[in-house]
Amino acid sequence: MAQPIEIGMCASPDRVDVMAPGYDYIELPVSRALNPLEDDETFADTLAQLQAIEAPIRAFNVFVASQVKLVGEKVDWHQVDVYVQRAVQRAAEVGGQVIVFGSGGARQVPEGFSRDLAWGQLMRFLNLCADQANKHGLTIAIEPLNRQETNIINSYAEGVCLAEAVHRREVRVLADIYHMEMECESLDAIREAPEWLAHVHLADTGRRNPGSGSYPLEGLFELLKEIGYQGRASIECRW
């Protein structure tokens, strides 16, 4: 018998007490909760606070701070490497199992910059992530974002193409019904490549709470059951 899908809540660290009750786990933002731009000594007090949170922390989003560029002429690969090492290690230390790579500002392709070079830079970044994820037993889930938020990897199908190019078992793809609806991408895209699905984000019309609009959430869960999805689904919405 298939295990029920755990339902989590995306929240900032200061809102956990309000948002976590009633959900199976919480999903925190890397850039705010794990502060990878801080060294370990500076981060020590925050780490202790995160480890004291009662709600299970199983996922993280908002991976890369917008000032840490991954694409273009101004990528500082030493900074990126240190950032990834700290983020993945800290996520593992507090129980994280999935890190969602959306980070639209960090991956935005500058005007006039080669798309092929940008693609190669994203592959390089994801290989760095995979190396660290392998050490700590985590999965990196590429999050396709709609074109109002970034100009590269805007569909589940494109996320799969990037994951296939990287070809590391630690790198998979997220399906976010909000971004899929914004891009008019059918849920069938998941059915065509179900083996790459590692995480799900939920919202409803206008990115409000599930059940308040007309997104095909029932169809999404029927599809997840059909493909035998074993991951989690986090609510990421405006209330």
Backbone as JSON, one array per atom type, in Angstrom:
{
  "sequence": "MAQPIEIGMCASPDRVDVMAPGYDYIELPVSRALNPLEDDETFADTLAQLQAIEAPIRAFNVFVASQVKLVGEKVDWHQVDVYVQRAVQRAAEVGGQVIVFGSGGARQVPEGFSRDLAWGQLMRFLNLCADQANKHGLTIAIEPLNRQETNIINSYAEGVCLAEAVHRREVRVLADIYHMEMECESLDAIREAPEWLAHVHLADTGRRNPGSGSYPLEGLFELLKEIGYQGRASIECRW",
  "N": [[0.85, -1.2, 0.0], [0.6, 2.22, -0.85], [2.41, 4.84, 0.73], [1.0, 7.59, 2.51], [1.19, 10.95, 1.25], [3.32, 13.21, 2.77], [2.42, 16.34, 4.08], [3.64, 19.56, 4.13], [4.57, 22.83, 5.44], [5.65, 25.86, 4.13], [7.65, 28.23, 5.67], [8.96, 31.12, 7.37], [11.69, 31.33, 9.73], [10.83, 32.82, 12.0], [8.14, 32.47, 11.99], [7.43, 29.91, 12.5], [6.18, 28.82, 14.83], [3.58, 29.69, 14.51], [2.8, 28.74, 11.98], [3.46, 26.01, 11.74], [1.94, 24.04, 13.32], [-0.19, 21.24, 12.91], [0.77, 20.35, 10.51], [2.92, 18.04, 8.7], [5.61, 18.6, 8.54], [8.07, 21.26, 8.3], [9.17, 23.71, 5.9], [11.92, 25.6, 5.35], [13.52, 28.78, 4.48], [16.64, 28.73, 2.9], [18.46, 30.93, 2.6], [17.72, 32.72, 4.61], [17.34, 31.21, 6.96], [19.55, 29.44, 7.22], [21.7, 31.0, 6.58], [24.11, 31.04, 4.74], [26.1, 32.85, 4.01], [27.34, 33.57, 6.29], [30.04, 32.73, 8.51], [30.87, 29.64, 10.27], [31.24, 30.05, 13.03], [29.91, 32.46, 13.55], [27.37, 31.66, 12.88], [26.65, 29.82, 14.81], [24.9, 30.25, 17.08], [22.42, 30.59, 15.81], [22.15, 28.11, 14.62], [21.81, 26.46, 16.89], [19.33, 27.41, 17.73], [17.69, 26.61, 15.59], [17.94, 23.84, 15.8], [16.53, 23.47, 18.09], [13.89, 23.74, 17.42], [10.71, 22.31, 17.52], [9.02, 21.27, 15.52], [9.38, 19.02, 12.76], [12.03, 19.63, 10.52], [12.26, 19.34, 7.21], [12.69, 20.18, 4.62], [14.11, 22.72, 2.47], [13.93, 25.96, 0.95], [14.38, 28.77, -1.32], [17.16, 28.85, -2.01], [19.66, 30.09, -2.95], [21.0, 33.2, -2.2], [20.12, 36.31, -3.69], [22.23, 38.03, -4.24], [24.37, 36.4, -4.67], [25.7, 35.43, -7.43], [25.01, 33.1, -10.0], [25.11, 32.91, -12.69], [26.45, 34.43, -15.59], [28.92, 37.07, -16.17], [30.02, 37.7, -13.74], [30.36, 35.71, -11.82], [31.47, 34.39, -8.81], [33.19, 31.77, -8.19], [34.5, 30.61, -6.04], [33.19, 31.77, -3.85], [30.62, 30.74, -4.36], [31.08, 27.99, -4.05], [31.81, 27.79, -1.31], [29.44, 28.77, -0.19], [27.57, 26.8, -0.99], [28.63, 24.51, 0.3], [28.34, 25.23, 3.04], [25.55, 25.63, 3.18], [24.39, 23.11, 2.52], [25.54, 21.38, 4.43], [24.59, 22.55, 6.82], [21.84, 22.35, 6.46], [21.54, 19.57, 6.57], [22.32, 19.14, 9.21], [20.16, 19.99, 10.7], [18.15, 18.3, 10.03], [17.19, 18.43, 7.43], [16.19, 17.17, 4.23], [15.69, 17.71, 1.59], [16.68, 20.22, -0.68], [15.46, 22.98, -2.27], [16.05, 24.33, -5.39], [15.34, 27.22, -6.52], [15.62, 30.25, -6.68], [15.53, 32.63, -8.4], [16.65, 35.21, -8.86], [19.41, 34.8, -8.53], [19.99, 33.06, -10.6], [19.29, 34.36, -12.89], [19.67, 35.17, -16.28], [21.93, 37.44, -17.6], [21.21, 40.22, -19.78], [22.07, 39.74, -23.13], [23.98, 37.85, -22.55], [25.42, 34.65, -23.22], [23.2, 31.98, -23.72], [23.93, 29.33, -23.83], [26.33, 29.33, -22.38], [25.3, 30.1, -19.93], [23.68, 27.91, -19.31], [25.69, 25.97, -19.02], [26.96, 27.03, -16.75], [24.96, 26.71, -14.82], [24.89, 23.93, -14.77], [27.44, 23.43, -13.75], [27.17, 24.57, -11.2], [25.15, 22.9, -10.13], [26.47, 20.47, -10.1], [28.39, 21.01, -8.14], [26.6, 21.22, -6.01], [25.58, 18.6, -5.99], [27.84, 17.13, -5.25], [28.16, 17.9, -2.56], [25.62, 17.24, -1.55], [25.66, 14.49, -1.82], [27.51, 13.79, 0.14], [26.08, 14.3, 2.44], [23.63, 13.1, 2.25], [21.39, 14.33, 1.01], [18.88, 15.67, -1.26], [18.84, 17.67, -4.18], [16.48, 19.74, -5.53], [15.54, 20.96, -8.54], [13.82, 23.89, -9.17], [11.51, 24.86, -11.43], [10.67, 28.1, -12.51], [8.23, 30.66, -13.12], [8.18, 32.94, -15.96], [8.04, 35.54, -15.1], [9.6, 35.63, -12.91], [12.14, 34.64, -13.43], [14.45, 34.08, -16.18], [15.24, 31.63, -17.17], [14.91, 28.11, -17.26], [11.94, 27.48, -17.04], [9.89, 25.65, -16.96], [8.57, 22.44, -15.99], [9.41, 20.47, -17.76], [11.75, 21.65, -18.83], [13.27, 21.74, -16.52], [13.67, 19.02, -16.13], [15.26, 18.48, -18.37], [17.6, 19.85, -17.67], [18.33, 18.48, -15.33], [18.76, 15.95, -16.41], [20.97, 16.53, -18.0], [22.9, 17.18, -16.1], [23.03, 14.77, -14.71], [23.22, 13.43, -12.19], [22.49, 11.49, -9.36], [21.67, 12.83, -7.13], [20.43, 15.11, -7.95], [17.35, 16.31, -8.79], [13.95, 17.17, -9.73], [11.51, 19.69, -9.03], [7.97, 20.06, -8.83], [5.86, 22.7, -9.11], [2.71, 23.77, -8.66], [1.74, 26.34, -8.92], [3.63, 27.74, -10.54], [3.49, 26.12, -12.8], [0.86, 26.55, -13.62], [1.0, 29.3, -14.17], [2.65, 29.26, -16.37], [1.15, 27.89, -18.14], [1.53, 25.14, -18.32], [0.88, 21.77, -18.73], [-0.19, 19.28, -16.35], [0.48, 16.87, -17.33], [3.1, 16.95, -18.04], [4.53, 16.1, -15.85], [3.74, 13.44, -15.75], [5.03, 12.49, -18.01], [7.67, 12.39, -17.27], [8.1, 11.09, -14.68], [10.01, 9.96, -13.03], [11.86, 11.84, -12.31], [10.8, 13.5, -10.44], [11.03, 15.0, -7.32], [10.01, 16.6, -5.33], [7.23, 18.66, -4.28], [5.4, 21.66, -4.67], [2.65, 23.47, -3.36], [-0.18, 25.5, -4.06], [-2.9, 27.81, -4.65], [-5.21, 29.49, -6.87], [-3.89, 32.66, -7.73], [-1.84, 32.31, -6.06], [-2.73, 31.76, -3.54], [-4.0, 30.09, -0.55], [-4.33, 26.49, -0.7], [-7.36, 25.18, -1.97], [-8.78, 27.48, -2.07], [-9.2, 28.46, -4.58], [-9.13, 27.8, -8.11], [-7.24, 26.0, -9.08], [-6.09, 22.83, -10.39], [-5.91, 20.9, -8.11], [-6.88, 18.5, -7.1], [-6.62, 16.87, -9.32], [-3.86, 16.91, -9.54], [-3.05, 15.48, -7.24], [-4.22, 13.03, -7.78], [-2.68, 12.31, -9.97], [-0.14, 12.16, -8.75], [-0.59, 9.95, -7.11], [-1.04, 8.05, -9.08], [1.49, 7.82, -10.32], [2.96, 6.79, -8.3], [4.24, 8.43, -6.43], [6.63, 9.19, -3.99], [7.53, 11.27, -2.45], [7.4, 14.48, -0.73], [5.0, 17.17, -0.14], [4.84, 20.58, -0.11], [3.09, 23.37, 1.17], [3.14, 26.45, -0.31], [2.33, 29.53, -0.15], [0.32, 32.56, -0.24], [-1.4, 33.94, 2.52]],
  "CA": [[0.0, 0.0, 0.0], [1.4, 3.43, -0.95], [2.42, 5.7, 1.89], [0.39, 8.9, 2.26], [2.14, 12.03, 1.01], [3.43, 14.16, 3.87], [2.12, 17.72, 3.7], [4.38, 20.49, 4.95], [4.28, 24.25, 5.32], [6.77, 26.77, 3.97], [7.56, 29.3, 6.67], [10.2, 31.74, 7.81], [11.96, 30.85, 11.09], [10.08, 33.54, 13.02], [6.71, 32.15, 11.86], [7.24, 28.47, 12.67], [5.2, 28.52, 15.88], [2.25, 29.99, 14.0], [2.48, 28.03, 10.74], [3.77, 24.58, 11.74], [0.98, 23.1, 13.91], [-1.13, 20.59, 12.0], [1.45, 19.87, 9.31], [3.87, 16.97, 8.97], [6.97, 19.13, 8.61], [8.18, 22.63, 7.8], [10.18, 23.99, 4.87], [12.48, 26.9, 5.68], [14.37, 29.36, 3.44], [18.09, 28.6, 3.14], [19.17, 32.2, 2.7], [17.39, 33.38, 5.87], [17.45, 30.31, 8.11], [20.87, 28.83, 7.31], [22.67, 32.1, 6.45], [25.39, 30.52, 4.26], [27.1, 33.9, 3.87], [28.0, 33.69, 7.59], [30.92, 31.61, 8.85], [30.27, 28.72, 11.24], [31.25, 30.63, 14.37], [28.84, 33.45, 13.61], [26.09, 30.97, 12.71], [26.46, 28.81, 15.86], [23.69, 30.5, 17.89], [21.25, 30.33, 14.97], [22.06, 26.66, 14.48], [21.22, 25.94, 18.12], [17.91, 27.77, 17.72], [17.01, 25.74, 14.62], [17.91, 22.48, 16.34], [15.56, 23.43, 19.19], [12.53, 23.78, 16.89], [10.05, 21.02, 17.7], [8.48, 20.77, 14.25], [10.42, 18.45, 11.91], [12.49, 20.41, 9.37], [12.59, 18.32, 6.21], [13.01, 20.76, 3.32], [14.52, 24.12, 2.43], [13.79, 26.61, -0.34], [15.14, 30.03, -1.43], [18.49, 28.3, -1.81], [20.8, 30.99, -3.17], [20.71, 34.62, -2.06], [20.16, 36.97, -5.01], [23.53, 38.68, -4.47], [25.35, 35.37, -5.03], [25.35, 35.17, -8.82], [25.36, 31.79, -10.55], [25.12, 33.02, -14.14], [26.95, 35.7, -16.1], [30.36, 37.35, -16.14], [30.47, 38.08, -12.4], [30.22, 34.59, -10.89], [32.62, 34.12, -7.95], [33.0, 30.35, -7.94], [34.93, 30.3, -4.67], [32.06, 32.13, -2.99], [29.54, 29.78, -4.61], [31.48, 26.7, -3.46], [31.68, 27.91, 0.15], [28.01, 28.93, 0.08], [26.92, 25.49, -1.13], [29.1, 23.64, 1.38], [27.69, 25.62, 4.3], [24.1, 25.44, 3.1], [24.03, 21.69, 2.54], [25.91, 20.83, 5.72], [23.69, 23.07, 7.85], [20.52, 21.74, 6.23], [21.6, 18.2, 7.08], [22.45, 19.17, 10.67], [18.86, 20.23, 11.35], [17.18, 17.3, 9.58], [16.74, 18.62, 6.05], [16.4, 16.09, 3.26], [15.56, 18.27, 0.24], [16.89, 21.65, -0.86], [14.84, 23.41, -3.51], [16.81, 25.35, -6.11], [14.6, 28.16, -7.35], [16.66, 31.31, -6.72], [15.4, 33.29, -9.68], [17.59, 36.31, -9.01], [20.77, 34.28, -8.65], [20.19, 32.35, -11.87], [18.84, 35.2, -14.01], [20.68, 35.33, -17.34], [22.04, 38.86, -17.97], [20.91, 40.55, -21.18], [23.19, 39.61, -24.05], [24.88, 36.76, -22.15], [25.15, 33.41, -23.95], [22.35, 31.0, -23.04], [24.7, 28.09, -23.7], [27.23, 29.5, -21.24], [24.46, 30.11, -18.72], [23.31, 26.51, -19.07], [26.88, 25.33, -18.49], [27.18, 27.5, -15.4], [23.99, 26.04, -13.95], [25.36, 22.55, -14.61], [28.57, 23.46, -12.83], [26.62, 24.81, -9.86], [24.43, 21.71, -9.66], [27.47, 19.45, -9.78], [28.9, 21.35, -6.8], [25.54, 20.84, -5.08], [25.5, 17.14, -5.93], [28.98, 16.64, -4.47], [27.86, 18.11, -1.14], [24.42, 16.48, -1.22], [26.09, 13.1, -1.7], [28.17, 13.63, 1.44], [25.15, 14.49, 3.56], [22.39, 12.36, 2.03], [20.29, 15.21, 0.62], [18.5, 15.8, -2.67], [18.64, 19.02, -4.69], [15.34, 19.73, -6.45], [15.47, 22.13, -9.42], [12.47, 24.45, -9.22], [11.15, 25.73, -12.56], [9.97, 29.32, -12.1], [7.58, 31.32, -14.25], [9.04, 33.92, -16.61], [8.04, 36.81, -14.37], [10.56, 35.52, -11.81], [13.47, 34.38, -13.97], [14.38, 33.88, -17.62], [15.79, 30.34, -17.57], [14.25, 26.96, -16.61], [10.59, 27.97, -16.73], [8.89, 24.58, -17.01], [9.01, 21.14, -15.46], [10.14, 19.79, -18.83], [13.09, 22.22, -18.9], [13.97, 21.28, -15.33], [14.1, 17.65, -16.4], [16.38, 18.54, -19.32], [18.8, 20.25, -16.93], [18.69, 17.36, -14.45], [19.32, 14.9, -17.26], [22.3, 16.97, -18.44], [23.8, 17.05, -14.95], [23.13, 13.31, -14.59], [23.65, 13.02, -10.85], [21.29, 10.98, -8.67], [21.27, 13.79, -6.1], [19.76, 16.25, -8.58], [16.05, 15.97, -9.33], [13.14, 18.32, -10.14], [10.31, 20.01, -8.26], [6.78, 20.52, -9.56], [5.12, 23.72, -8.36], [1.49, 23.96, -9.44], [1.6, 27.77, -9.21], [4.45, 28.08, -11.71], [2.96, 25.39, -13.95], [-0.34, 27.27, -14.08], [1.43, 30.58, -14.74], [3.28, 28.99, -17.67], [0.19, 27.07, -18.92], [2.12, 23.82, -18.53], [-0.02, 20.71, -18.3], [0.3, 18.31, -15.38], [0.99, 15.73, -18.08], [4.57, 17.05, -18.09], [5.02, 15.24, -14.77], [3.5, 12.06, -16.16], [6.0, 12.13, -19.04], [8.99, 12.19, -16.67], [7.82, 10.99, -13.24], [11.18, 9.5, -12.28], [12.67, 12.98, -11.91], [10.07, 14.3, -9.46], [11.54, 14.8, -5.97], [9.35, 17.46, -4.35], [6.07, 19.34, -4.83], [4.9, 22.86, -3.99], [1.2, 23.62, -3.54], [-0.86, 26.78, -3.86], [-4.12, 27.87, -5.44], [-5.31, 30.67, -7.73], [-3.31, 33.85, -7.14], [-0.87, 31.82, -5.07], [-3.35, 31.73, -2.22], [-3.98, 28.77, 0.08], [-5.03, 25.41, -1.41], [-8.79, 25.09, -1.69], [-9.42, 28.79, -2.15], [-9.3, 28.89, -5.97], [-9.56, 26.85, -9.15], [-6.15, 25.14, -9.57], [-6.49, 21.42, -10.42], [-5.17, 20.21, -7.06], [-7.34, 17.12, -7.01], [-5.98, 16.17, -10.43], [-2.44, 16.75, -9.21], [-2.87, 14.38, -6.28], [-4.53, 11.79, -8.49], [-1.5, 12.0, -10.77], [0.93, 11.71, -7.85], [-0.93, 8.58, -6.73], [-0.87, 7.22, -10.28], [2.91, 7.58, -10.61], [3.59, 6.22, -7.12], [5.12, 9.45, -5.86], [7.0, 8.88, -2.61], [8.09, 12.45, -1.81], [6.57, 15.34, 0.09], [4.37, 18.32, -0.8], [4.83, 21.73, 0.8], [2.25, 24.51, 0.82], [3.88, 27.69, -0.45], [1.25, 30.39, -0.62], [-0.03, 33.75, 0.53], [-2.59, 33.7, 3.34]],
  "C": [[0.89, 1.24, 0.0], [1.28, 4.25, 0.33], [1.73, 7.03, 1.56], [1.48, 9.95, 2.07], [2.14, 12.96, 2.22], [3.19, 15.58, 3.35], [2.82, 18.67, 4.67], [3.99, 21.93, 4.68], [5.58, 25.03, 5.15], [6.6, 27.93, 4.94], [8.93, 29.9, 6.91], [10.44, 31.31, 9.26], [11.13, 31.53, 12.17], [8.58, 33.24, 13.0], [6.41, 30.67, 12.11], [6.17, 28.16, 13.7], [3.77, 28.73, 15.42], [1.85, 29.05, 12.87], [2.62, 26.51, 10.84], [2.68, 23.66, 12.28], [-0.01, 22.55, 12.87], [-0.5, 20.03, 10.75], [2.52, 18.84, 9.68], [5.3, 17.46, 9.13], [6.94, 20.59, 8.18], [9.3, 22.71, 6.76], [10.64, 25.43, 5.08], [13.31, 27.45, 4.53], [15.84, 29.26, 3.81], [18.71, 29.95, 3.46], [18.91, 32.92, 4.01], [17.62, 32.49, 7.08], [18.87, 29.78, 8.31], [22.0, 29.82, 7.09], [24.04, 31.64, 5.93], [26.46, 31.58, 4.02], [27.83, 34.16, 5.19], [28.92, 32.5, 7.82], [30.3, 30.8, 9.98], [30.22, 29.3, 12.65], [30.11, 31.63, 14.54], [27.47, 32.78, 13.6], [25.74, 30.08, 13.9], [25.19, 29.03, 16.67], [22.43, 30.21, 17.1], [21.05, 28.83, 14.79], [21.41, 26.03, 15.71], [19.72, 26.24, 18.18], [17.12, 26.88, 16.77], [16.89, 24.31, 15.16], [16.92, 22.34, 17.48], [14.12, 23.49, 18.71], [11.9, 22.4, 16.98], [9.54, 20.43, 16.39], [9.6, 20.18, 13.4], [10.76, 19.37, 10.74], [12.95, 19.4, 8.33], [13.0, 18.91, 4.87], [13.4, 22.23, 3.49], [14.28, 24.66, 1.03], [14.6, 27.9, -0.33], [16.62, 29.74, -1.19], [19.58, 29.37, -1.85], [20.36, 32.44, -3.07], [20.94, 35.33, -3.39], [21.5, 37.63, -5.29], [24.64, 37.69, -4.81], [25.01, 34.91, -6.44], [25.87, 33.79, -9.27], [25.56, 31.83, -12.05], [25.65, 34.41, -14.53], [28.44, 35.85, -15.94], [30.89, 37.53, -14.72], [30.3, 36.96, -11.37], [31.54, 34.4, -10.13], [32.51, 32.67, -7.5], [33.51, 29.93, -6.57], [33.81, 30.61, -3.69], [30.93, 31.13, -3.13], [29.84, 28.46, -3.93], [31.31, 26.73, -1.94], [30.21, 28.0, 0.55], [27.3, 27.58, 0.04], [27.34, 24.56, 0.0], [28.39, 23.96, 2.69], [26.2, 25.32, 4.29], [23.73, 23.97, 3.25], [24.37, 21.07, 3.89], [24.94, 21.27, 6.81], [22.29, 22.5, 7.69], [20.48, 20.34, 6.8], [21.62, 18.18, 8.61], [21.12, 19.39, 11.38], [17.76, 19.31, 10.8], [16.68, 17.44, 8.17], [17.08, 17.45, 5.14], [16.33, 16.56, 1.82], [15.87, 19.76, 0.29], [16.36, 22.02, -2.24], [15.67, 24.54, -4.14], [15.9, 26.12, -7.04], [15.52, 29.33, -7.66], [16.68, 32.06, -8.04], [16.37, 34.42, -9.91], [19.01, 35.84, -9.23], [21.02, 33.64, -10.01], [19.73, 33.15, -13.1], [19.96, 35.4, -15.02], [20.75, 36.8, -17.73], [21.75, 39.07, -19.46], [22.18, 40.46, -22.03], [24.15, 38.48, -23.71], [24.45, 35.46, -22.84], [24.28, 32.45, -23.13], [23.09, 29.68, -22.86], [25.66, 28.17, -22.53], [26.47, 29.48, -19.93], [24.07, 28.69, -18.33], [24.5, 25.76, -18.46], [27.19, 25.75, -17.06], [26.21, 26.87, -14.41], [24.37, 24.58, -13.74], [26.52, 22.49, -13.64], [28.09, 23.65, -11.39], [25.96, 23.54, -9.32], [25.37, 20.55, -9.39], [28.12, 19.73, -8.44], [27.88, 20.94, -5.74], [25.48, 19.32, -4.89], [26.64, 16.56, -5.11], [28.69, 16.75, -2.98], [26.64, 17.3, -0.7], [24.74, 15.0, -1.03], [26.73, 12.83, -0.34], [27.18, 13.59, 2.6], [23.8, 13.81, 3.36], [21.18, 13.2, 1.71], [20.02, 15.12, -0.87], [18.35, 17.28, -3.0], [17.53, 18.96, -5.73], [15.31, 21.04, -7.24], [14.03, 22.61, -9.47], [12.29, 25.31, -10.47], [10.33, 26.9, -12.05], [9.34, 29.98, -13.32], [8.44, 32.48, -14.74], [8.97, 35.31, -16.0], [9.1, 36.81, -13.26], [11.98, 35.22, -12.27], [13.33, 34.05, -15.45], [15.06, 32.59, -18.08], [15.21, 29.25, -16.67], [12.88, 27.39, -16.09], [9.51, 26.9, -16.78], [9.47, 23.31, -16.4], [9.84, 20.41, -16.51], [11.56, 20.32, -18.96], [13.92, 21.83, -17.67], [14.49, 19.87, -15.5], [15.29, 17.63, -17.35], [17.68, 18.9, -18.6], [19.26, 19.11, -16.01], [19.32, 16.22, -15.24], [20.74, 15.26, -17.7], [23.32, 16.84, -17.31], [24.06, 15.58, -14.63], [23.75, 12.87, -13.27], [22.4, 12.59, -10.07], [20.79, 11.94, -7.6], [20.48, 14.97, -6.65], [18.47, 15.79, -9.25], [15.27, 17.26, -9.6], [11.94, 18.46, -9.22], [9.18, 20.38, -9.21], [6.01, 21.47, -8.66], [3.89, 24.08, -9.19], [1.27, 25.44, -9.77], [2.38, 28.14, -10.47], [3.96, 27.35, -12.96], [1.72, 26.08, -14.5], [0.04, 28.6, -14.74], [2.01, 30.4, -16.14], [2.38, 28.15, -18.58], [0.78, 25.71, -19.26], [1.2, 22.76, -17.94], [0.64, 19.83, -17.24], [0.85, 17.06, -16.07], [2.51, 15.77, -18.2], [5.2, 16.18, -17.0], [4.88, 13.78, -15.17], [4.53, 11.58, -17.19], [7.41, 11.91, -18.48], [8.87, 12.07, -15.15], [9.04, 10.62, -12.41], [12.06, 10.64, -11.77], [12.03, 13.8, -10.79], [10.53, 13.97, -8.04], [10.78, 15.59, -4.91], [8.23, 18.21, -5.05], [5.78, 20.58, -3.99], [3.44, 23.07, -4.37], [0.77, 25.06, -3.28], [-2.17, 26.71, -4.64], [-4.14, 29.21, -6.18], [-4.78, 31.93, -7.04], [-2.28, 33.54, -6.08], [-1.42, 31.88, -3.65], [-3.41, 30.29, -1.73], [-4.78, 27.74, -0.71], [-6.49, 25.33, -0.97], [-9.52, 26.4, -1.82], [-9.64, 29.26, -3.59], [-9.66, 27.75, -6.91], [-8.41, 26.0, -9.71], [-6.57, 23.68, -9.48], [-5.74, 20.58, -9.39], [-5.6, 18.75, -6.93], [-6.7, 16.28, -8.12], [-4.5, 15.94, -10.18], [-2.24, 15.57, -8.27], [-3.26, 13.03, -6.89], [-3.34, 11.34, -9.33], [-0.36, 11.5, -9.89], [0.68, 10.28, -7.37], [-0.67, 7.63, -7.89], [0.6, 6.86, -10.52], [3.65, 7.0, -9.4], [4.56, 7.16, -6.45], [5.36, 9.17, -4.38], [7.54, 10.09, -1.84], [7.08, 13.2, -0.97], [5.96, 16.46, -0.73], [4.25, 19.45, 0.21], [3.88, 22.82, 0.28], [3.11, 25.77, 0.82], [2.91, 28.71, -1.03], [1.19, 31.67, 0.2], [-1.32, 33.46, 1.28], [-3.37, 35.0, 3.48]]
}
